[in-house]
Amino acid sequence: MEVKIQSVGFKADAKLQDFATKKVNKLDTFSDVLQSAEVFFKLINTPSEENKEVEISVKTPGKELFAKKAAKSFEEATDLATDALRNQIEKMKGKQEKK
């Protein structure tokens, strides 16, 4: 699966990009219809410590899955977002099996 990574307001280092790519590529194990993914890293201006936001969009035939999570680190937010996407993929597969 092709994974595009963009960082808004800062330059993401290679370590963070590799981490996100590996996490998103693991979603392939839950479904074989995933086509591509886009990951956005954003620093949000908030008084909270949870100022690292990750948005992940995954394209499938006829549908786009999306998750947006904020946490204290980009790695933690990436974990939360990929977990949310995994749940969406499992729901989508369950609906397809019922047809």
C-alpha positions, -999 to 999 in steps of 0.1 A, spaced: 0 0 0 13 35 -9 16 57 22 21 95 18 32 114 49 29 152 53 38 173 83 21 207 88 42 234 106 73 214 111 96 189 94 90 153 105 122 133 109 128 100 91 123 80 123 87 93 128 79 88 91 92 52 93 71 45 124 40 59 108 46 39 76 50 7 94 19 12 116 -3 21 86 11 -8 65 1 -32 93 -35 -24 85 -30 -44 53 -31 -76 74 -68 -68 83 -80 -62 47 -66 -67 12 -87 -39 -4 -67 -10 11 -53 11 -18 -35 40 -3 -31 61 28 -23 97 37 -9 106 71 -9 142 84 11 153 114 1 186 129 12 206 159 -20 222 174 -19 254 194 -35 244 227 -27 248 264 -31 210 268 -1 186 266 -19 167 240 -9 190 212 3 165 186 -24 155 162 -24 128 136 -49 124 108 -49 92 87 -70 87 56 -72 53 40 -87 48 5 -106 16 -3 -128 8 -34 -158 30 -30 -150 42 5 -126 63 25 -117 56 61 -106 84 84 -92 88 119 -80 118 137 -63 116 171 -44 139 194 -19 128 221 13 139 239 35 124 212 30 117 175 38 80 181 10 77 206 -15 96 184 -5 73 154 -12 43 176 -46 56 185 -55 65 149 -44 32 135 -64 13 162 -95 34 152 -89 26 116 -85 -11 124 -119 -11 141 -134 6 110 -119 -20 87 -133 -48 108 -167 -32 108 -165 -28 70 -155 -65 66 -183 -76 88 -209 -57 66 -194 -72 35 -196 -107 49 -233 -102 57 -242 -94 21 
